[in-house]
Amino acid sequence: SFSGTFIGNAESASPAAATSPPAVAAASLPAVPTIPVVPTIVGVPNTVAEGVLNPNEVKPPASGTRRARVLYDYEAADSTELALLADEMITVYSLPGMDPDWLIGERGNQKGKVPVTYLELLS
């Protein structure tokens, strides 16, 4: 009778019995299609949104450059931005598809994005 009790316990804990309920539950769930999510900014071409725009490689437009006086010191967050010192004069312009809160600023041979709120645009 000892062997019969042992066999009964082994049958109730069989691997097939233990894995069947989750497999049945997973099979009964409806298939959900997955949609790839690509982060974008509305109204901005993907090349700008992905950070491909390198201010050091762009050329100023033939017209549309302006002088600006820097109102406050600004520390550049990365190599695409231009650090600013209060009261200095720089040349600024915008590029198509660029965030309207930023301009490209030039000081001598240095070039980078600058926040518009730090500038007083002159004629």
QUITANOR-V63814 format. One record per residue. N is the residue number from 1. RES is the residue in one letter. NEAR is the number of other C-alpha atoms within 12 Angstrom. Layout:
n=<N	N>
res=<RES	RES>
near=<NEAR	NEAR>
This chain:
n=<1	2	3	4	5	6	7	8	9	10	11	12	13	14	15	16	17	18	19	20	21	22	23	24	25	26	27	28	29	30	31	32	33	34	35	36	37	38	39	40	41	42	43	44	45	46	47	48	49	50	51	52	53	54	55	56	57	58	59	60	61	62	63	64	65	66	67	68	69	70	71	72	73	74	75	76	77	78	79	80	81	82	83	84	85	86	87	88	89	90	91	92	93	94	95	96	97	98	99	100	101	102	103	104	105	106	107	108	109	110	111	112	113	114	115	116	117	118	119	120	121	122	123>
res=<S	F	S	G	T	F	I	G	N	A	E	S	A	S	P	A	A	A	T	S	P	P	A	V	A	A	A	S	L	P	A	V	P	T	I	P	V	V	P	T	I	V	G	V	P	N	T	V	A	E	G	V	L	N	P	N	E	V	K	P	P	A	S	G	T	R	R	A	R	V	L	Y	D	Y	E	A	A	D	S	T	E	L	A	L	L	A	D	E	M	I	T	V	Y	S	L	P	G	M	D	P	D	W	L	I	G	E	R	G	N	Q	K	G	K	V	P	V	T	Y	L	E	L	L	S>
near=<7	8	9	10	11	12	13	13	12	15	14	13	14	13	11	14	14	14	13	14	13	13	13	13	11	12	11	10	10	8	8	6	6	6	6	6	6	10	12	14	16	13	14	19	19	17	17	20	19	15	20	15	26	23	31	21	14	21	21	23	15	10	12	16	22	24	22	30	28	30	21	20	19	23	19	18	14	15	18	26	26	34	28	31	20	18	16	23	24	35	34	38	34	30	28	20	19	29	23	18	17	25	36	42	42	34	24	13	14	23	29	36	40	43	33	25	18	29	31	22	22	15	11>
